[in-house]
């Protein structure tokens, strides 16, 4: 959990993408995340976390379904969303930082 805290306290905002390899919605969202990463460049750090490999973190953050995205700015969670989103909608959230 301390590594996660180190990740989200970066100087740039951090988008954490919780996913499961077996989930079709996560596969779809992966393409959206890639588009956001390409658009934002180094203005946003993106971290992908496989829920199957991180059960302690999933429990601590109360991740109930995938895909789930959390947006952190200087260590504080400022946005949370579960389910599919279009790239434009996710970009509108991340570009207002």
Secondary structure, 3 states (H helix, E strand, C coil): CHHHHHHHCCCCEEEEEEECCCCHHHHHHHHHHHHHHHHHHHHEEEEEEEHHHCHHHHHHCCCCCCCEEEEEECCEEEEEEECCCCHHHHHHHHCCC
